[in-house]
Amino acid sequence: MYNGALGDLTKKFYMLDPFFFGGMKFLICYAAAGWKIGFYAIVRTPEAALMPSRLVHLAGVFDLRNPYHRIKVISSIIYIIRVLLTISPILPTDIIPLGRPLRLQPNLILTFDYTSVTKEVPIENLPYADDINARVKFLSSMYACARGCLSLVQAAEDSPHCLSATPEDEQQLKIMTKNVLVGLECLHEGGFVHRDIRMSNILYVNSSYVLIDFEHGGKSGNKITEWLKNWDGGTLDRKKYTKMSDIYQLGKLLEEFLIIIKSDDGKDFVAKLKKKDMDASEALKRPWLINL
């Protein structure tokens, strides 16, 4: 049980993203389960990246049923408070400055408020925006099509907190695949295609995976004038991006996880996606996903 808590801690904070933690070189944390508790520091130095674990013991694992261990826990907490008081003058009040635009890339600006995130893409960097008014109108209709589908990003003020999450086993991969297919089924029924299916556009929120970023979205069957870098010769159908192109791109994404797909049903599922043998609705009925 304690090892499970330690594993969760490692997965959640394996990397200290400077976007969320600024220039902090370490993070003090603890793992607890049952009667056991342990204190650690997660280090962000280049040397730590080469270590088997970024977790550095600050003290041993304590059993709270032991009176001596309870004293050691109090002693450790006092020590940690002293460390925090020492470094507190150099810590910013807000790691993510609320209301201040953050330029993450040359073509992407995010502004965080208390209940919302505003994403700004300059007009000159908005894909397929020869007619900017028509493109904005189109994207608005695409977000309207996604409204209410929990597997697609929502244009709402009170959006939940999302995390990037890469599946670590076949069961998690099946859940991610099903969630993405539910989102694609919704878009495809509205005549839309996503066109940019990759892990950086899949987030994890409330135990589900959500497909985000519609900037490259379009209508199914439109002729293509601009290729995305993750497309290949099998993506398009007669120079057009169709619903089956989304299916093919999902198959390409799943190929990256073949090492964790142990079942024959899973391997057959990926192969059928790559062959464009089934649409999103049919894929959701395949044996690999049917029992989720």
Wavefront OBJ file of the C-alpha trace (Angstrom):
o trace
v 0.000 0.000 0.000
v 2.804 2.425 0.855
v 4.692 1.503 -2.300
v 1.553 2.373 -4.248
v 1.442 5.826 -2.642
v 5.119 6.280 -3.447
v 4.457 5.287 -7.051
v 1.618 7.806 -7.323
v 3.872 10.527 -5.972
v 6.564 9.701 -8.497
v 4.135 9.689 -11.433
v 2.469 12.983 -10.496
v 5.681 14.924 -9.950
v 8.239 13.069 -12.064
v 9.071 16.317 -13.836
v 8.864 19.750 -12.245
v 7.445 21.684 -15.179
v 8.822 25.250 -14.987
v 5.441 26.436 -16.229
v 3.910 25.366 -12.915
v 6.930 25.447 -10.578
v 8.957 28.371 -11.921
v 12.680 28.062 -11.262
v 12.353 25.795 -8.203
v 15.144 23.226 -8.063
v 13.333 20.856 -5.721
v 9.925 20.134 -4.233
v 9.422 18.828 -0.693
v 6.686 16.224 -0.457
v 5.522 13.179 1.461
v 3.943 9.793 0.812
v 1.483 8.271 3.265
v -0.567 5.084 3.411
v -2.056 3.352 6.421
v 0.272 3.888 9.379
v 3.320 4.707 7.226
v 4.642 8.097 6.157
v 7.880 9.211 4.502
v 9.307 12.615 3.527
v 11.085 13.255 0.227
v 12.489 15.915 -2.036
v 11.945 15.766 -5.797
v 15.040 17.218 -7.463
v 15.135 18.960 -10.838
v 18.872 19.051 -11.467
v 20.323 17.511 -14.665
v 22.085 14.903 -12.522
v 18.760 13.811 -11.032
v 17.465 12.911 -14.484
v 20.045 10.112 -14.606
v 19.026 8.646 -11.260
v 16.643 5.636 -11.020
v 14.258 7.891 -9.079
v 14.061 11.645 -8.620
v 12.770 11.072 -5.081
v 15.450 11.808 -2.478
v 14.839 10.587 1.079
v 14.766 13.378 3.649
v 14.134 10.851 6.389
v 13.249 7.185 6.745
v 9.797 5.662 6.410
v 8.035 6.013 9.752
v 5.408 3.777 11.335
v 3.014 5.992 13.316
v 2.154 3.103 15.666
v 5.675 3.428 17.058
v 5.965 6.255 19.680
v 9.605 6.916 18.717
v 8.640 7.201 15.056
v 5.911 9.715 15.946
v 8.559 11.887 17.566
v 10.732 11.550 14.450
v 7.802 12.667 12.256
v 7.369 15.819 14.345
v 11.118 16.431 14.185
v 11.085 16.015 10.397
v 8.183 18.436 10.007
v 10.021 21.045 12.074
v 13.105 20.555 9.908
v 11.045 20.965 6.723
v 9.406 24.135 8.071
v 12.868 25.563 8.745
v 13.874 24.832 5.145
v 10.699 26.453 3.807
v 11.181 29.550 5.967
v 14.745 29.834 4.684
v 13.780 29.763 1.005
v 10.441 31.610 1.276
v 11.939 35.095 0.613
v 13.089 34.001 -2.845
v 9.856 32.286 -3.879
v 7.381 34.234 -6.045
v 3.909 34.823 -4.634
v 2.333 33.260 -7.726
v 4.211 30.724 -9.853
v 1.581 31.287 -12.554
v 0.898 35.042 -12.521
v -2.864 35.484 -12.695
v -4.002 37.885 -15.383
v -0.555 38.212 -16.968
v -0.204 36.783 -20.502
v 2.395 34.000 -20.739
v 4.058 33.446 -24.109
v 4.749 29.704 -24.289
v 5.627 29.634 -27.972
v 5.994 32.342 -30.630
v 2.431 31.566 -31.752
v 0.706 30.790 -28.431
v -0.218 32.959 -25.453
v -2.112 31.741 -22.377
v -3.670 33.949 -19.716
v -4.741 32.335 -16.432
v -7.505 33.784 -14.292
v -9.061 32.260 -11.200
v -11.737 30.276 -13.058
v -10.658 30.226 -16.692
v -7.783 29.972 -19.168
v -7.692 32.199 -22.235
v -5.723 30.888 -25.214
v -4.606 33.394 -27.838
v -3.318 32.444 -31.276
v -2.202 35.424 -33.418
v -4.128 35.734 -36.672
v -0.986 35.248 -38.723
v -0.391 31.895 -36.987
v -3.966 30.597 -37.122
v -3.997 27.628 -39.535
v -6.150 27.862 -42.675
v -7.053 31.507 -41.998
v -6.958 33.071 -45.468
v -10.430 34.369 -44.622
v -10.143 35.105 -40.905
v -13.862 35.798 -40.355
v -14.840 32.552 -42.046
v -12.210 30.606 -40.040
v -13.359 32.027 -36.703
v -16.966 31.260 -37.620
v -15.968 27.707 -38.561
v -14.053 27.096 -35.309
v -17.018 28.444 -33.344
v -19.270 25.911 -35.072
v -16.773 23.121 -34.338
v -16.677 23.975 -30.614
v -20.477 24.156 -30.662
v -20.539 20.627 -32.127
v -18.282 19.470 -29.258
v -20.501 21.005 -26.567
v -21.633 18.387 -24.065
v -19.241 15.657 -25.269
v -17.011 14.865 -22.282
v -14.303 13.431 -24.541
v -13.793 16.786 -26.298
v -12.484 20.092 -24.981
v -15.244 22.486 -23.931
v -15.376 26.222 -24.585
v -16.564 27.107 -21.076
v -15.573 29.483 -18.321
v -15.361 26.975 -15.485
v -13.255 24.257 -17.114
v -11.729 21.569 -14.838
v -7.986 21.243 -14.315
v -6.372 19.000 -16.920
v -3.117 17.069 -16.959
v -1.037 15.420 -19.618
v -1.128 11.693 -18.980
v 0.593 8.987 -21.016
v -0.980 5.513 -20.575
v 1.364 3.106 -18.809
v -0.476 -0.163 -19.420
v -2.902 -1.694 -21.895
v -5.959 -1.023 -19.732
v -5.225 2.703 -19.546
v -4.501 2.749 -23.269
v -7.889 1.152 -23.957
v -9.599 3.827 -21.847
v -7.740 6.599 -23.678
v -8.589 5.061 -27.063
v -12.270 4.745 -26.192
v -12.457 8.347 -24.949
v -10.768 9.669 -28.088
v -13.059 7.602 -30.331
v -16.144 8.909 -28.511
v -14.872 12.435 -29.213
v -14.149 11.632 -32.861
v -17.572 10.012 -33.252
v -19.158 13.257 -32.032
v -17.082 15.408 -34.407
v -17.594 13.064 -37.365
v -21.367 13.014 -36.888
v -21.258 16.808 -37.202
v -19.212 16.565 -40.396
v -15.963 17.722 -38.750
v -12.489 16.185 -38.596
v -9.796 16.922 -36.007
v -6.683 16.451 -38.204
v -4.108 16.799 -35.401
v -4.383 13.650 -33.261
v -1.274 13.270 -31.100
v -0.505 12.839 -27.387
v 0.123 16.546 -26.792
v -3.516 17.141 -27.801
v -4.904 14.562 -25.361
v -5.316 15.577 -21.726
v -6.428 13.663 -18.636
v -9.212 15.120 -16.505
v -11.584 13.559 -13.969
v -10.383 10.023 -14.807
v -11.066 10.491 -18.537
v -9.056 11.511 -21.575
v -10.063 14.608 -23.519
v -9.183 15.533 -27.110
v -8.267 19.227 -27.342
v -7.020 21.839 -29.845
v -9.307 22.319 -32.820
v -7.106 24.917 -34.556
v -6.275 22.512 -37.386
v -9.813 21.116 -37.570
v -11.816 21.120 -40.780
v -14.725 19.670 -42.697
v -14.456 16.045 -43.736
v -13.452 15.612 -47.369
v -11.885 19.031 -47.907
v -8.862 19.177 -50.185
v -5.629 19.820 -48.307
v -3.242 22.665 -49.089
v -1.064 22.339 -45.973
v 0.328 19.133 -44.480
v 0.900 18.660 -40.758
v 4.206 17.143 -39.732
v 2.671 13.994 -38.213
v 0.886 13.002 -41.434
v 2.320 10.478 -43.866
v 1.464 8.938 -47.221
v -1.404 6.912 -45.724
v -3.196 9.819 -44.083
v -5.132 11.344 -46.987
v -7.728 9.762 -49.251
v -7.252 11.061 -52.808
v -5.621 14.230 -51.505
v -8.500 14.832 -49.099
v -8.577 14.582 -45.318
v -11.623 12.486 -44.392
v -13.095 10.949 -41.267
v -11.072 7.836 -42.029
v -7.921 9.978 -42.016
v -8.612 10.712 -38.331
v -8.989 6.963 -37.765
v -5.671 6.315 -39.512
v -3.918 8.981 -37.437
v -5.290 7.422 -34.238
v -3.889 4.085 -35.409
v -0.492 5.726 -35.953
v -0.629 7.133 -32.430
v -1.463 3.727 -30.938
v 1.429 2.140 -32.818
v 3.716 4.097 -30.476
v 2.272 1.995 -27.617
v 2.570 -1.465 -29.178
v 5.106 -2.378 -26.516
v 2.348 -2.311 -23.856
v -0.371 -3.907 -26.016
v -0.199 -7.575 -25.022
v -3.525 -8.889 -26.317
v -4.191 -10.105 -29.845
v -7.443 -8.096 -29.855
v -5.441 -4.924 -29.190
v -2.908 -5.579 -31.929
v -5.672 -6.442 -34.391
v -7.518 -3.252 -33.401
v -4.507 -1.050 -34.206
v -3.977 -2.828 -37.524
v -7.611 -2.235 -38.547
v -7.329 1.459 -37.684
v -4.233 1.751 -39.869
v -6.064 -0.031 -42.722
v -9.104 2.279 -42.283
v -11.294 -0.807 -41.957
v -13.750 0.778 -39.503
v -15.125 4.174 -38.564
v -15.284 5.576 -35.015
v -18.693 4.044 -34.241
v -17.608 0.614 -35.472
v -14.306 0.817 -33.597
v -16.151 1.419 -30.320
v -17.904 -1.953 -30.812
v -14.710 -3.964 -31.322
v -13.861 -6.686 -28.725
v -10.832 -4.732 -27.460
v -13.079 -1.906 -26.204
v -16.496 -3.482 -25.786
v -16.065 -4.505 -22.110
v -14.796 -1.183 -20.766
l 1 2 3 4 5 6 7 8 9 10 11 12 13 14 15 16 17 18 19 20 21 22 23 24 25 26 27 28 29 30 31 32 33 34 35 36 37 38 39 40 41 42 43 44 45 46 47 48 49 50 51 52 53 54 55 56 57 58 59 60 61 62 63 64 65 66 67 68 69 70 71 72 73 74 75 76 77 78 79 80 81 82 83 84 85 86 87 88 89 90 91 92 93 94 95 96 97 98 99 100 101 102 103 104 105 106 107 108 109 110 111 112 113 114 115 116 117 118 119 120 121 122 123 124 125 126 127 128 129 130 131 132 133 134 135 136 137 138 139 140 141 142 143 144 145 146 147 148 149 150 151 152 153 154 155 156 157 158 159 160 161 162 163 164 165 166 167 168 169 170 171 172 173 174 175 176 177 178 179 180 181 182 183 184 185 186 187 188 189 190 191 192 193 194 195 196 197 198 199 200 201 202 203 204 205 206 207 208 209 210 211 212 213 214 215 216 217 218 219 220 221 222 223 224 225 226 227 228 229 230 231 232 233 234 235 236 237 238 239 240 241 242 243 244 245 246 247 248 249 250 251 252 253 254 255 256 257 258 259 260 261 262 263 264 265 266 267 268 269 270 271 272 273 274 275 276 277 278 279 280 281 282 283 284 285 286 287 288 289 290 291 292
